[in-house]
């Protein structure tokens, strides 16, 4: 502890922000008193706003403030950085983006939109970078959707899409189509949403874009109560995600589990039972038993008494505690809830 503290004091005095970021977790975790932690955050905040590139460090500081139920403490540092960079348009634009992103991250979409609007004015009137204008429009759209104003979100995202298409920015063009499909789905316009997804799937695309397209496609099928098609779309996403990253795979897996839970809550046991083997066969560990146990649980809930014995046998083979806890939860009777991804 003494060595870490001594090194921390040295790099703090030197205002070495890169080194402060490296030491951050170890030093902050070593502080036991909340009052001392607050004092250290104040000292660190004063240094961080003088950094040339403070944003990674600000991100860490803001999360500790949030842990202390003081989100404003972290957000305030982003605002100070933005204020300090007003005289340099490009640096000010970067600071505004990170401030808006922080508002968004901490659940303040209205403040995020206000900041993105200021950023948009700067980009349109001074910097005149069309790609950055389109990215800001897209970010604004996501926050309007978060606030429930999906019509406005569509309007802004369509403007962003047109710019990306004109610039030949294929990746962001595809992402804007995905967002538009999701927005259309939210409004119940399934045909328009499906047409947008089909446009994405017809084009050359990155794996992550295809995965997200399949998940939106599953939303659309679920909205139409075409549950078998929804399962196939999620399975396609899961197969693709296996070779992308653990985070993406986890996202798709969690989406699948949430979808199955929604079907259980709706009492749609037959469609669950019929579709679990296609997922079980993707795995060689106890996850295969997990999906087969889900199928037998669905049959048991549908009134097939012999399924209980088969479920218990499969359940005993599931060693992963998180998967077992899911099965434990689903065994219990539940109130009916709305189905959704």
TORMI-833887 format. One record per residue: x negated, y negated, z of N, C-alpha, C, CB in turn. Coordinates in steps of 0.02 Angstrom, whole numbers, plus 50000, padded with zeros to 5 digits. Glycine has a CB too. Layout:
N
XYZXYZXYZXYZ ...
REM end
This chain:
341
499585006050000500005000050000499574993750000500475000050061 499034993750042498604987850047498274986349980498074988950101 498044991749945497704990749881498194987849830497414997349855 498814990449829499304987949781499464980649796499944992149784 499544979049860499704972149879499144967349860499854971649953 498534969549872497954965249856497914964049781497304968349881 498014969249742497994968549670498564964149646498014975349636 499154965149676499734961049659499594953649671500344963249699 499314952049728499174945049744498684942049694498894944449815 498194946049673497704943549625498024941949557497134948649615 498414946649532498704945449465499254940249469498994952049437 499584939549527500074934249535499734927449532500474935049601 499174926849566498794920649566498534919049497498214920949616 498344924149459498094923249391498664922049341497694929349370 499274923149363499864922649319499794927349259499974915349295 499534933349275499444938549224500084942549218498834943249242 500524940349174501194943249171501194950449145501634939049126 500724952049100500684958949075500504963649132500164959449019 500024961749173499824965949229500364966149283499164963349260 500714960649294501264960649342501794965649322501574953649347 501924966049257502424970949233502194978049246502554969949158 501544979349237501274986049250501334987949323500544986349228 501224983149368501234984449440501934984149470500784979549476 502404981549433503054979649460503394985149500503514977449404 503494990949469503864996349503503524998449567503945002349457 502874999649564502525002049624502544996949680501795003749607 502444990649663502434985649716503124984249744502134979149689 503614983449701504294981949725504564987849767504764980649665 504414993949746504654999849783504325000349852504515006149745 503754997049860503414997449925503684992549976502674996049915 504104987949954504384982850000504994985750036504574976349961 504984985550101505524988550140506044983550163505244992150200 505854977350174506314972250199506654968650141505934967250243 507314967850146507684964250095507474956950092508434964750107 507344954050149507144947050150506464946150117507114944450222 506004950750130505354950350097505424951350022504864955650127 505864955950002505984957149931506234950749897506494962849922 506694947349929506954941149900506404935949892507514938349943 505964935549943505414930649938504944932349881505014930550005 504804938749873504364940849818504674939449750504194948349825 505324940549745505674939149681505634931749665506404941449684 505694927549715505644920349704504944918449680505814916449769 504434921149712503754919749690503634922249619503244923049739 503864928349607503764931349541504154927449488503974938649541 504744925249505505154921449458504814914949437505824919849488 504494911549485504144905349469503574906449419503864902149533 503234912149427502694913749381502964915949313502244919249411 503494920049314503744923049252503974917849202504314927749268 504264912349225504524907349178503954903649143504974902449214 503334904549167502764901449134502424906249085502254899049185 502654912549082502354917449038502494915648965502614924549053 502024917448921502124916348850502684920748824501474917648811 502694927048847503214931848827503494934948892502934937348778 503974931548924504194933648991504744938848993504404927749028 505014940948936505674944048935505694951048965505924944348864 505174955048955505164961648986505134961049062504574965848960 504734956349086504674955249157505334952549186504094950449173 505644947849150506294945249173506814950749178506534939749125 506794955349131507274960949131507204964949196507154965649070 506594966349216506484970149278506704966149339505744972249285 506524959749340506714955449397507474955049403506414948449389 507814954149346508534953349347508874959649374508794951849277 508604965449359508914971549384508834972249459508604977649350 508284969849486508204970049559508684965049591507474968449580 508754959149562509244954349588509944957349586509224947849546 510114960849532510774963949527510864969149581510864967149458 510334972849597510364977849651510504974449718509704981749655 510294968249724510414964249785511074960449781509834959449797 511484962049732512124958649721512034951149709512584959649782 511504949449674511364942449656511184942049582510784939549700 511684943449540511564943349468511344936449445512194945549429 511624931249476511454924449458510714923049468511874919549499 510404926249519509694925249530509274927049469509464929149590 509454932649437509094934749378509274930649317509214941949364 509914929549307510154925749248509864918649249510924925449246 509804915849309509544909049315508834908449288509554906949387 508444913649294507764913449267507764913249191507364919549291 508224917049160508284916649087508474909549065508814921749062 508914906349103509124899549086508534894649092509704897249130 508124895649143507544891249152507044892049095507194892649219 506954898149073506504899349016506774895848954506424906949004 507424896648941507734893448883507644885848886508474895248878 507764882948944507704875748952506994873448938507914873649023 506504877448960505804875548952505584875948879505354880048994 505934879748838505724880848768506154876848718505774888248751 506544872148742506994868448697506634864548643507414863648737 506024862448656505664858248607505394862248548505104854648641 505374868848553505124873148500505694877448474504534877648525 505994875648416506604878948393506564886548390506784876348325 506024889348363505984896548358505944899948426505384898548315 505534897048470505484899848538506144898948576504904896548576 506474893348564507114892048597507634897148573507354884848582 507614898648508508084903648482507964910448514508004904248406 507344912348522507184918648555507444918648627506424920048554 507334913048662507554912648732508314912948737507294906148764 508664909648691509394909948691509644917048679509674905148638 509314920648633509514927548620509454931748683509074930648563 508894931148718508804935248779509274933148835508074934848803 509434926748838509924924448887510604927348872509954916748889 510814927048808511454929948789511474937448802511604928548715 510924940748785510884947948796510944949648870510224950748767 510644945548913510694946648985511414945849009510224941849023 511744940548986512454939649003512854945848981512734933348969 512724948148921513074954048895512934960148938512884955448821 512294961148953512084967048991512414967349060511324967148998 512494961449090512774961249158513524959849158512414955949198 513854961049101514574960949100514904954149099514834964649157 514594949349066514874942549061514944940648987514434937449098 515404943848951515454942548878515624935348860515964947048848 516024931948901516184925048885515564920648885516694922248936 515134921448936514514917648939514054919648881514174918749006 514054926148865513644928448809513864924948745513704936048800 514514924548733514764921348672514574913948670515524922148667 514644910548726514454903448729513724902548709514564900648799 513294907048733512584906548718512444908348646512174911048765 512774913548620512684915348550512934909748504513064921848534 513454906148524513694900548484513174895048479514344897648513 512834893648535512294888748533511714891248489512034887348605 511564897648494511044900548452511244900148378510914907848472 511874901548363512104901248294512024894248265512834903548289 512194889248303512114882248279511384880848263512384877248332 510944883048307510224881948296509994885548232509824884548356 510224891648223510024895448164510304892548099510244902748171 510924890148101511244887448040510984880548023511994887248049 510844876348073510674869448061509924868148057510974865148114 509524872348091508804870948095508394876548063508594869948168 508474882548088508034888048067508234890947999508044893548119 508884891247985509144893347920508884900247899508964888247867 508874904847947508674911747933509314915947928508184914647988 509484918047867510124921347856510184927947895510234922647782 509644931747897509684938147932509824937048006509024942047924 509494932148037509614930648107510324927948118509104925548133 510574924148071511264921748075511734927748076511434917148015 511624932548032512054938448029512014942548094511854942847969 511414943348121511334947048183511704943648241510594947848201 511674937048242512034933348295512784934148286511834925948294 513024933648225513744934748212513964941648236513904933848137 513544946648222513704953548243513724954148319513204958448214 513244950948352513244951248425513854947648454512594948048453 514044942148425514644938648448515254943048439514734932048409 515284946648382515854950948369515934956348422515784954248300 515374959448441515394964648492515664961948558514694967748502 515474955948576515714952948638516444950848635515284947048657 516664948448576517374946948569517784953348576517514943548501 517544958848548517894965148555517914967348628517554970648512 517364966248663517334967948735517864964148774516634966548763 518004958048753518514953948786519224955548763518374946648774 519294960048714519954961948690520194958048630520434961148745 519784953548604519974949648545519674953048484519724942248551 519964958748465519684962848412519774959548344520004969648412 520314955748334520414952348270519844947448256521094948648270 519644943648307519084938948299518434942848288519024934448361 518364948548322517774952748313517714954948241517794958748360 518264956948211518264959248142518064953548095518954962048121 518344947648107518184941848065517434940348065518574935648090 517134940348124516424938848129515994944448100516234937648202 516184950748113515784956348088515824956748012516024962848119 516384954847983516434954847910515964949547880517164953547888 515904943947913515424938847890514714941547894515484932347931 514554945047949513894947947957513764953247904513804950948028 514264957547892514194962847842514034959947774514834966947838 514394954647754514284951647688513574949047681514794946047676 513304946047735512624943447732512124949247727512464939147794 512204954347768511744960047765511754963247696511934965347818 512344963847666512394966847600512044962547548513134967947580 512134956047553511824951547505511064951647511512084944347515 510814952347573510094952447584509774959247569509944950447656 510194964347558509924971047548509664974247611509374970747497 509904971947669509714974847734510174980847747509774969547793 509964986547720510404992347719510564994947789510094997847678 510074995147832510194997747900510714993647937509544997947941 510624987147939511104982947974511784982647939510834975947983 511774983447873512404983947836512794990047859512274984247760 512444995747865512775001847888513045001147959512295007747884 512644997948002512854997048072513474992548075512284993948114 513494987448033514074982948033514704986748010513954976847988 514614991347962515184995347940515434999847996514994999647879 514965002748035515155006848092515555002848143514535009848125 515314996848158515674992648206516364990848180515274986348222 516404989148117517054987448088517524993448090516974985048015 517264999448078517685005448081517945006348152517285011648059 517515005348201517735006048271518265000848288517145005448318 518154994648266518654989448280519324991148248518394982548254 519304993448185519924995348151520275001148188519784997348078 519875005848211520155011348251520505008648313519595016348271 520195003948347520495001148408521164997848394520014996148439 521244995048334521874991848316522384996948289521754986348264 522185003248284522635008448259522665008848184523315007248285 522215005448150522195005548077521725011148055521964998548047 521955017348062521515023148052521295023947980521875029448075 521725022247932521545023047862520965018347844522145021647816 521005012147866520465007347852519815009547887520665000247874 519885012047948519295014347986518975020247950519495016448057 519385024947926519115030847892518765028847827519665035847878 519045024147791518735021947729518045019047742519175016747694 517965015247796517315012347813516815017747832517395007347871 517045022747870516605028247889516385032247827516945032947939 516845033347782516675036947721516155033147680517305038147679 516205026547681515705022447646515015023447676515905015047648 514985023847743514345025047776514075032047758514425024447852 514505037047761514285043847751514125045347677514825048647775 514345041247632514165042047561513475039247545514685038647517 513205035247591512595031547577511995034947610512655024247600 511385034047583510785036347620510765032747687510135034947579 510585036347739510645033447807510155036847855511365034147833 509995033347908509595036247961510025041048003509295030648006 509685045748036510035050648076510475047348130509545055448109 510205042348163510585039148217511215035848191510145033948253 511185032948131511775029948101512285035248084511585025948038 512055040948058512525046248042512855048948106512165051848005 512465049648159512745052148222513295047548246512195052648275 513175041048245513685036348267514285036348221513395029248272 514155037348156514715037848109515155043848125514455038348037 514845049448141515235055448159515635054348223514765061448167 515365050648270515725049348332516335044748320515265046148385 516245039748278516825035548261517335039548221516595029348220 517085043848176517525048248139517935052648186517125052648090 517615055148238517975059148288518505055148324517485062048339 518345048748339518855044348369519465043848325518555037348381 519345042948260519905042148213520335048448211519635040548142 520005054248206520375060548204520765061648269519895066448191 520455059948326520795060648390521395056048393520325059248448 521325049948367521885045348366522475047948326521665038748338 522325051948275522855055048235523085061748264522615056048163 522775063748319522905070248351522685076048306523645070948368 522195074848264521885080148224521265082548261521695077548151 521395086248315520875087748364520345092548337521185090648425 520525097248296520025101748268519525098048224520365107348228 519775093248185519325089148144518885084848189519735084648096 519165082348244518755078448291518195082648320519195075648348 518355088848339517835093348364517285094548312518135100048386 517485095448249516985096648197516535090548188517335098348131 516825084648192516425078548185515925077948243516875072348183 516145079448304515685079048361515145084448355516075079848427 515335090348331514835095648323514305093548272515175102248300 514515090548217514035088048168513565083048199514405084848108 513835078648241513415073648276512925077048323513855068648314 513165082148359512745085548408512175089248373513155090548449 512315092548319511795096148281511265091248258512105099848221 511465085548232510995080548208510595077648267511365074948170 510925076648324510605073448382510065077748413511125071748434 510105084248405509615088748435508905086748414509755096048415 508835084348352508175082748325508015075348326508115085348255 508415071348361508295064148362507965062048427508955060348353 508315062348482508025060548547508465063148603507925052848553 508185063748662508575066048720509135061148736508115066948781 508995054548729509505049648746510105050148699509205042548743 509965050848634510515051348586510885057948596510245050848513 510515063248607510855069648620511305069148682510335075248629 511045065948735511445065148795512075061148783511045061748848 512035055948741512615051948724513145056148690512415046048680 512935060248641513415064348604513705069748650513085067548542 513285072748691513515077948736514035075148785512925081048775 513895069248813514365066148859515015064348824514055059848890 514975062148761515575060648723516005066948714515395057748654 515665072448700516015078848692516365080848757515525084448670 516005080348813516295082248877516895077748894515765081648933 516835071248880517395066748893518005068548850517185059448880 517875070448787518415072348742518775078648767518145073448671 518375083548787518675089648814519095088148876518125094848830 518825083848920519195082048980519855078748963518765077349025 519845074348912520465071148891520975076248867520325066148837 520745081348830521205086548807521475090648864520845091048757 521065092148913521315095548973521855091349007520735096949022 521715084949014522195080649047522855080149009521905073749056 522825080948944523425080748903523765087648898523255078348833 523445092748926523725099448923523635102848856524445099148939 523165100448815523035103448749522525109048756522795098048698 522715114348791522255119648808522065124048748522545123948863 522545125248704522415129648648521865127248603523045130648608 521875120748587521365118048541520675118148574521555110948520 520645117348640520005117848675519745124948670520085115748750 520165129848687519955136848687519705138948618520535141348709 520015136548566519855138648498519205135648472520415136948452 518965130248503518395126648474517745127148514518575119548467 517755130448571517155130548613516605135048586517335132648682 516785140448553516255145048529515795141648479516575151248497 516065137048439515645133648389515105129348423516075129248343 515235127248485514725123548523514265128348561515055118648572 514555133748588514155138548626513595141448583514595144248653 513735142648521513245145848477512655141248460513575148148414 512695134948478512135130348466511595130948519512395123248464 511735134448575511285134448632511055141548649511625131248693 510435141848674510155148248696510085148648772509485149448664 510245143248807510195143248880510905143848910509845136748906 510965142148974511615143049007512145138048983511535142449082 511955133348940512445128848911512945132848868512105123448868 512705138248839513165142548800513705145448845512775148248765 513505147648906513995150248953514475144748976513635153449014 514215138648981514625132949000515215132048952514205126549003 515065132148887515595131048838516075137048835515295129848768 515805143048842516245148948843516685148948906515835155448839 516405146448962516805145849023517365140849013516365143849082 517225135448977517745130448963518315133648925517455124448924 518145137848875518665141148836519105145548880518345145448780 518795149248925519185153648969519585149649020518725158649005 519305144049042519685139649088520305136949053519235133849113 520225135148989520805132748951521335138148945520585130348881 521115144248931521595149748925521935151048992521245156248900 521555150749046521825151749113522355146449128521265151649167 522185140049113522665134749126523285135349082522335127949114 523205138649023523775139648979524215145449001523535140848908 523995148949055524415154249082524175161249070525095153649055 523575162049041523305168749027522915171049089522845168648964 523225175349129522945177249194522275180749189523435181749231 522175184949138521545188549130520955183749118521585193449072 521115177749095520575172949081520215170649144520865166949045 520545171049202520215168949264519615173249279520715169249323 519675179649270519125184249283518545182749235519345191549277 518705181649172518185180149123517855173449138518485180049052 518265168649160517985162149179517495162949238518545157149198 517705166549290517275167449349516605170649330517625171649401 516625175449286516005178849264515545174049227516175184849218 515835170149182515425165349144515175159649190515835162349086 515615157449235515425152149282514815154249323516015150649329 514775160549343514225162949384513565162749346514355170049407 513585162449280512975162349239512735155249224513095166049175 513135150349241512945143349230512515141049289513575138649222 511875140149277511405138249331511345130749338510725141249317 511455127049285511385119749288511925116849333511435116749217 511705113349386512175110849436512645105549408511795107949495 512405101449362512845096249334513405099449292512445091349290 513225104649255513735108149215514235111749260513415113049166 513975114749314514425118149361514905113249393514025121849415 514655107149408515085102149441515645099949394514665096049462 515505099749328516025098149280516575103449282515735097549208 516365109749281516855115249285517235115049350516505121949277 516895113549405517225113049470517775107749469516725111449526 517615102149438518095096649435518695098549392517765090249407 518575101849337519115103549291519565109149317518835105449224 519305112949364519725118349392520295115449434519305122949436 520185109349460520685106349504521265103549464520365100849547 521875103849491522445100649456522335093149452523105102249493 522565090149396522485083049386523135079849362521915081649337 523185073349375523735069549345523605068749271523815062649380 524125067949232524055066949160523785060049145524725067949125 523265059749104522965053449084522965052849009522245052849111 522855046848984522855045848912522225048848881522905038348894 522295051948824521735054948790521335049548754521965060348740 520675050048758520255045348722519545047548724520325038348749 519165045348676518445046848675518075041948720518165046548603 
REM end
